[in-house]
């Protein structure tokens, strides 16, 4: 069963492909999206990664939470369910 992770504190130059490649070293990445501002197209500094299993998600959290990427310390945690707007 897929598990969605929140990835925060991303630098502006970090791409979805880069995060996907990084996390795929630990497990199968089903999807990866760095959230961008609609108006400017610039990264908002966070994104979401869907891992194919709980084991892979836990391994990613353990390995990459606190990992330095482009001079920023990543925050990786399970994504919270979205609350209606």
C-alpha positions in Angstrom: 0.0 0.0 0.0 1.5 3.4 -1.0 2.5 5.9 1.7 2.7 9.6 1.0 5.5 11.6 2.5 5.9 15.3 3.1 9.4 16.7 2.2 10.1 20.1 3.5 12.8 22.7 3.6 13.8 22.3 0.0 16.0 24.8 -1.7 14.7 26.7 -4.7 16.8 24.7 -7.1 15.7 21.2 -5.9 13.7 19.4 -8.6 11.2 16.6 -8.4 13.5 14.4 -10.4 16.4 15.0 -8.0 14.2 14.0 -5.0 12.8 11.0 -6.8 16.3 9.8 -7.7 17.6 10.4 -4.2 14.7 8.5 -2.5 14.7 5.6 -5.1 18.1 4.6 -3.6 16.1 3.3 -0.6 12.8 2.1 -2.2 10.4 2.4 -5.1 9.1 5.9 -5.7 5.6 5.9 -7.2 5.3 9.7 -7.6 7.2 12.8 -6.6 6.1 16.5 -6.9 7.9 19.6 -5.7 5.2 22.2 -5.2 5.6 25.4 -7.2 4.0 28.8 -7.0 1.3 29.1 -9.8 2.2 32.7 -10.6 6.0 32.6 -10.6 6.7 28.9 -11.1 9.3 29.0 -8.3 9.5 26.2 -5.7 7.5 26.8 -2.5 10.2 24.8 -0.6 8.2 21.6 -0.1 6.9 18.6 -1.9 5.3 15.2 -1.7 6.7 11.7 -2.5 4.6 8.5 -2.6 6.6 5.4 -1.8 5.3 2.0 -2.7 5.3 0.5 0.8 5.3 1.4 4.5 8.8 -0.2 4.8 10.2 2.0 2.0 8.6 5.1 3.5 10.0 4.3 6.9 13.5 3.7 5.4 13.3 7.1 3.5 12.3 8.9 6.7 15.1 7.3 8.6 17.8 8.0 6.0 16.8 11.4 4.7 15.1 13.3 7.5 17.9 15.7 8.5 19.9 15.0 5.3 21.6 18.1 3.8 20.7 18.9 0.2 21.8 22.2 -1.5 22.7 23.6 1.9 19.3 22.9 3.4 18.4 20.2 6.0 15.5 18.1 4.7 12.4 17.5 6.8 10.8 14.2 5.8 7.6 12.9 7.5 4.4 11.2 6.7 2.0 13.6 4.9 -1.0 14.7 6.9 -4.5 14.2 5.3 -5.5 17.4 3.5 -8.2 19.4 5.3 -10.9 21.0 3.1 -10.4 24.6 2.1 
